[in-house]
Amino acid sequence: MTTLFVEQLTVIDASYLCPRRGLVGESWIVDLELEGALDEQSMVLDFGAVKKQLKRAIDDGPDHTLIVPLHYPGQQTSPLPDGRLQTLFMSRAGGYQHSAPACALTLLEAPEVTTEALIAHLTPQLAAVVPANVAGIRLSLRHEQIDGASYHYTHGLSKHLGACQRIAHGHRSRIAILVDGIRDAALEASWAETFRDIYLVTGRHLLQDDGERLRLAYTAPEGRFELEVPKARSYLLGQDTDSTVEEIAEHLADRIAAERPGGRIEVRAYEGVMKGALARR
């Protein structure tokens, strides 16, 4: 047997429901090993096929979904009359309600979302798309090593034509803020704390605010999306401000420039791993 490896095959950008933290945005780097006999090309599997078949299986699976631990006693997931799925979830951070097309969820046969449980969920799906000479699949999920502040956020982009339209997917992101050309670690840490385990709200998605909870909804190409979150776990970007990483960077730069008049401000906001947007003032 020979082992083929691919480091950072893809990144899973998703959100999950946690008994302690509530709704959590996450980014996992996926590393892969395939063990098997050599084929007629003297390969375990051509790297092009790995990217086309296995990366696609992951990207079409948990990536950009809400991951729900089905065996957690504080959750209930059930079908709605229109074919969507509704999830009710109670955590220490408060209660959440999510209604969306089935493609927007990953239903995990586990009491809690862990990397081990997600690997167990993914492995048979990948095994179904590899050739017969591949005898073993090993996955690892890891975090990007971040020097400095980072935060976890969840959002939905109603105008997006792809999977970003889903109302509850998210990212683990770094942030870099420079004032007069010097990186400000304290300012980065302050904004990372503000955005810790937060839902980023676009005002036009807001249907109801009772002071304790927010009810959000919109219709996108995949269907109708609805979400209720504790208000304390939300952050309003603006009435008509989409929660794209470009708008996040611009928002942060505006806020910081208002607090530091006369200073040269540069914000590098990341969306998951190794990508993001830059705003200057």
VEXFISE-646847 format. One line per 5 residues: number of its first residue (from 1); their letters; for each residue x, z, y of C-alpha. Coordinates in Angstrom, 1 decimal. Example, Ala and Ser with C-alpha at 12.3 -4.5 7.8 and 13.67 -1.06 7.14 Angstrom:
BEGIN
1) AS) 12.3:7.8:-4.5  13.7:7.1:-1.1
***
This chain:
BEGIN
1) MTTLF) 0.0:0.0:0.0  1.1:-0.8:3.6  -0.2:0.9:6.7  -1.0:-1.0:9.9  -1.4:0.9:13.1
6) VEQLT) -3.0:0.1:16.5  -2.5:2.6:19.3  -5.2:2.7:22.0  -7.4:0.2:20.3  -10.1:1.0:22.8
11) VIDAS) -11.6:3.8:24.8  -15.0:5.4:24.1  -16.6:6.2:27.5  -19.7:8.2:26.7  -21.6:11.4:27.4
16) YLCPR) -22.6:14.1:24.9  -24.9:17.1:24.8  -23.0:20.4:24.4  -24.6:23.8:23.6  -22.4:25.5:26.2
21) RGLVG) -21.7:22.9:28.9  -24.8:20.8:28.9  -24.4:17.1:29.6  -20.7:16.2:29.5  -19.0:12.9:30.4
26) ESWIV) -16.1:12.0:28.1  -13.4:9.4:27.5  -11.6:9.3:24.1  -8.7:7.0:23.4  -9.1:5.6:19.9
31) DLELE) -6.0:5.1:17.6  -6.4:3.4:14.3  -4.5:3.1:11.0  -5.5:0.7:8.2  -4.0:1.1:4.7
36) GALDE) -4.2:-1.7:2.2  -2.6:-4.4:0.2  -1.1:-7.5:1.9  -3.3:-10.5:2.1  -2.4:-14.2:1.8
41) QSMVL) -0.8:-14.0:5.3  1.3:-11.0:4.2  -0.7:-8.8:6.5  -3.1:-5.9:6.0  -5.2:-7.4:8.7
46) DFGAV) -4.4:-9.8:11.5  -4.3:-7.9:14.9  -6.7:-10.5:16.3  -9.3:-9.6:13.7  -8.7:-5.8:14.3
51) KKQLK) -9.6:-6.4:18.0  -12.5:-8.7:17.3  -14.1:-6.8:14.4  -13.1:-3.1:14.6  -13.0:-2.8:18.4
56) RAIDD) -16.3:-4.5:18.7  -17.9:-2.1:16.1  -16.7:0.9:18.3  -17.7:-0.7:21.6  -21.2:-1.6:20.2
61) GPDHT) -21.5:1.9:18.7  -20.9:5.2:20.5  -19.3:3.6:23.6  -21.5:4.0:26.7  -24.2:6.0:24.9
66) LIVPL) -25.5:9.6:25.0  -24.2:11.4:21.8  -26.8:13.8:20.4  -25.9:16.5:17.8  -28.9:16.2:15.6
71) HYPGQ) -28.4:19.5:13.7  -28.1:21.7:16.8  -31.1:24.0:16.7  -31.6:23.7:20.4  -32.4:20.0:20.4
76) QTSPL) -35.4:17.9:19.4  -35.2:14.1:19.2  -38.4:12.1:18.4  -39.8:8.6:18.9  -42.1:7.8:21.8
81) PDGRL) -45.2:5.5:21.5  -43.3:2.7:23.4  -40.5:2.8:20.8  -37.9:4.7:22.9  -36.4:7.9:21.8
86) QTLFM) -36.9:11.2:23.6  -34.4:14.1:23.4  -35.0:17.6:24.6  -31.9:19.8:24.7  -31.4:23.4:25.7
91) SRAGG) -27.9:24.6:26.5  -26.3:27.6:28.4  -26.1:25.2:31.4  -29.8:24.6:31.3  -32.3:22.2:29.8
96) YQHSA) -32.1:18.4:29.6  -34.6:15.7:28.8  -33.6:12.2:28.1  -35.8:9.2:27.2  -34.3:5.7:26.6
101) PACAL) -34.1:2.8:24.2  -32.5:3.6:20.9  -29.4:1.6:21.7  -28.6:4.1:24.4  -28.1:7.0:22.0
106) TLLEA) -25.7:7.9:19.2  -27.4:10.3:16.8  -24.7:12.4:15.2  -25.3:14.2:11.9  -23.7:17.4:13.1
111) PEVTT) -24.5:20.7:14.8  -22.1:19.9:17.7  -20.3:16.9:19.0  -16.6:17.1:18.0  -13.9:14.5:17.4
116) EALIA) -14.1:15.2:13.7  -17.8:14.6:13.6  -17.5:11.4:15.6  -14.7:10.1:13.3  -16.9:10.9:10.3
121) HLTPQ) -19.7:8.9:11.9  -17.5:5.9:12.8  -15.4:5.5:9.7  -18.1:4.1:7.4  -19.2:1.7:10.1
126) LAAVV) -15.7:0.3:10.4  -15.3:0.2:6.6  -18.3:-2.1:6.5  -16.5:-4.8:8.6  -13.0:-4.8:7.0
131) PANVA) -11.9:-7.1:4.2  -11.6:-5.9:0.6  -7.8:-5.5:0.7  -8.2:-2.6:3.2  -8.4:0.5:1.1
136) GIRLS) -8.3:3.2:3.8  -9.2:3.7:7.5  -7.9:6.6:9.6  -9.1:7.1:13.1  -7.9:9.6:15.8
141) LRHEQ) -9.6:10.3:19.1  -7.5:11.8:21.9  -7.6:12.5:25.6  -5.4:10.8:28.1  -2.6:13.1:29.2
146) IDGAS) -3.3:13.9:32.9  -0.8:15.4:35.3  -3.1:17.2:37.7  -6.8:17.5:38.3  -9.5:15.8:36.2
151) YHYTH) -13.3:16.0:35.9  -16.1:15.0:33.6  -19.1:13.2:35.0  -22.2:11.4:33.8  -24.1:8.6:35.5
156) GLSKH) -26.2:5.4:35.1  -26.0:2.1:36.9  -29.5:0.6:37.1  -28.2:-2.7:38.4  -25.7:-3.3:35.7
161) LGACQ) -26.4:-6.0:33.1  -24.2:-4.4:30.4  -24.1:-1.0:28.8  -23.4:0.8:32.1  -27.1:0.5:32.8
166) RIAHG) -27.7:3.4:30.4  -28.8:6.5:32.4  -26.6:9.0:30.6  -23.1:7.8:29.8  -19.9:9.1:31.3
171) HRSRI) -16.2:9.5:31.7  -13.3:12.0:31.8  -11.4:11.0:34.9  -8.3:11.9:36.9  -8.2:11.9:40.7
176) AILVD) -5.4:11.4:43.2  -5.8:12.2:46.9  -3.1:11.6:49.4  -3.2:12.9:53.0  -0.6:11.4:55.3
181) GIRDA) 1.2:9.9:52.2  1.5:13.3:50.4  -0.5:14.1:47.4  -2.8:17.1:48.0  -3.1:19.0:44.7
186) ALEAS) -5.4:21.7:46.1  -7.8:19.0:47.5  -7.8:17.2:44.1  -8.6:20.5:42.3  -11.4:21.3:44.7
191) WAETF) -13.1:17.9:44.2  -12.5:18.1:40.4  -14.3:21.4:40.4  -17.2:20.0:42.4  -17.5:17.1:39.9
196) RDIYL) -17.0:19.3:36.7  -19.7:18.4:34.1  -21.8:16.9:36.8  -24.5:14.2:36.9  -23.9:11.8:39.8
201) VTGRH) -27.3:10.9:41.4  -28.4:7.8:43.2  -31.2:8.8:45.6  -33.5:5.9:44.8  -33.6:7.0:41.1
206) LLQDD) -34.9:10.4:42.1  -38.6:10.9:41.2  -38.9:14.6:41.6  -36.9:17.6:43.0  -38.6:20.9:42.5
211) GERLR) -35.6:22.9:43.7  -34.5:23.8:40.1  -34.6:20.5:38.3  -34.3:16.8:39.1  -36.3:14.1:37.4
216) LAYTA) -34.7:10.6:37.5  -35.9:7.3:36.2  -35.4:3.5:36.5  -36.1:0.3:34.6  -33.1:-1.9:33.7
221) PEGRF) -32.7:-4.9:31.5  -32.5:-2.8:28.3  -35.7:-1.0:29.2  -37.0:2.2:30.8  -34.7:5.1:31.3
226) ELEVP) -35.6:8.7:32.3  -33.6:11.9:32.6  -34.2:15.5:33.7  -31.2:17.7:34.6  -30.7:21.1:36.2
231) KARSY) -30.2:20.5:40.0  -27.2:22.8:39.9  -25.5:20.3:37.6  -26.1:17.3:39.9  -24.4:15.7:42.9
236) LLGQD) -26.2:13.3:45.2  -23.9:10.5:46.4  -26.5:9.0:48.7  -30.0:7.6:48.9  -29.0:4.1:48.0
241) TDSTV) -25.4:4.7:46.9  -24.8:3.5:43.3  -22.5:5.7:41.3  -19.9:3.0:40.6  -16.3:4.1:40.8
246) EEIAE) -15.9:2.0:44.0  -18.7:4.0:45.6  -17.3:7.3:44.4  -13.9:6.5:45.9  -15.5:5.5:49.2
251) HLADR) -17.7:8.6:49.3  -14.7:10.9:48.7  -12.6:9.1:51.3  -15.4:9.5:53.9  -15.9:13.2:53.1
256) IAAER) -12.2:14.0:53.2  -11.6:11.9:56.4  -14.4:13.9:58.1  -12.7:17.1:57.2  -9.2:15.9:58.1
261) PGGRI) -9.7:13.9:61.3  -6.7:11.9:62.3  -5.1:12.0:58.9  -4.3:9.0:56.7  -6.5:9.4:53.6
266) EVRAY) -6.0:7.6:50.3  -8.3:8.3:47.3  -7.6:6.9:43.8  -10.7:7.6:41.8  -10.5:6.8:38.1
271) EGVMK) -13.3:5.8:35.7  -12.1:6.9:32.4  -8.6:5.8:31.3  -6.3:3.6:33.4  -8.9:2.0:35.6
276) GALAR) -10.6:2.9:38.9  -10.9:2.2:42.6  -8.9:2.9:45.7  -10.3:3.8:49.1  -8.3:4.3:52.3
281) R) -9.2:5.8:55.7
***
